[in-house]
Amino acid sequence: MRWAGQQVGATVEGALPGLASLPGLVRTSRPPEFDGMTFYEVEAKSALNKVPGAVPGTPYGWTINPYRGCSHACVYCFARPTHRYLEFDDPGAFDAEVVVKVNVADRLRVELARPSWQRSPVALGTNTDPYQRAEGRYRLMPGILEALADSGTPVSLLTKGTLLRRDLPLLARIAERGAVDLAMSVAVFDPALQELVEPGTPTAAARLATVRAARDAGLECGVFLMPVLPYLTDTVPHLDAAFAAIAEAGASYVVWTALHLKPGVREWYLQWLHRRFPQHDRAYQRLYASGPYPPKAYRRWLAERIEPLMRRHGLRRGSVDDATGSTRSRADGIVRATAAAGAQPTLF
């Protein structure tokens, strides 16, 4: 590996603007097995991020984000604009410039040991994926899960990463004392299309095999079929194949929602669509003319297409939060933060 070692607080030539002189920066790494990517290892000031409820008056939730940025490179990712927090305006940096909180497990243990900690549910995977490919290198999640297990804290976890399977014994240990809610995100079931839409992710088959492994380990594990991409993944053949595969994997439930395009994501996605599927340009302009969500007529049409297919395959829809359209976890609904893209997690 090729390390560019620095003193903490040193200036890093060529770094993201927001990271050029960064308190807590330990070093940068550009390992050859991650071609074109840069990792910024930092000493974080905190591990837990407090996130307000999506609906006024609902409780605060807590999240942990061991990474900022994500190698999955999903063109629809709602978290892409959060890299602006690092003073970097290029949305493509989200895929290539990843912040790694190398001390996150140690900080978490300190925070969970405080007398004020009420063992509130904690969510992982609400902003960036804790099981993206870099986790195989940095191994942050075992320490995080061990700390949560030791404190008896419930966990909600959403991922596209098959490395989840490595940590199933730790998650089973947490489940002995409290709720563990797992969900695998699988949006595209056409391998060729997946390579275009989310080029850094494991295959749908590999992800569903991980769902099966979680279920075999005695854990609840659902599937997020989201987002459904208009004119790309909303056809009956694609959806029928998706639900058949999800049912075969033994998923506990399914949650689905149509693509939403908030500012910062909209521009990136529509540029990608124009390059790859220009024949749908006008249709998307019509669908998203009034805002980030497709009109009610499209959503109603999609529901009328999906619900019979789910019944055909014996699948249960997960409980959905009215405000965000994503699932309510048994652990107080923390996974709903997945769709609440406005939250800005604390970085250092």
Secondary structure, DSSP 4 states (H G I P E B T S, - for coil): --EEE--TT-B-TT--GGGTB-TTEEEEE--TTSTT-EEEEE--S-SEEEE--SSTTSPPEEEE-SEES-TT--TT-TTGGGGGGGT---TTHHHHEEEEETTHHHHHHHHHTSTT-----EEESSSS-TTSTTHHHH--HHHHHHHHHHHT--EEEEES-GGGGGGHHHHHHHHTTS-EEEEEE-----HHHHHHH-TTSPPHHHHHHHHHHHHHTT--EEEEEEEE-TTTT-SHHHHHHHHHHHHHTT-S-EEEEE----TTHHHHHHHHHHHH-GGGHHHHHHHTTTSSS--HHHHHHHHHHHHHHHHHTTPPBPPB-TTTSSBPPTTTTGGGGGG-TT------
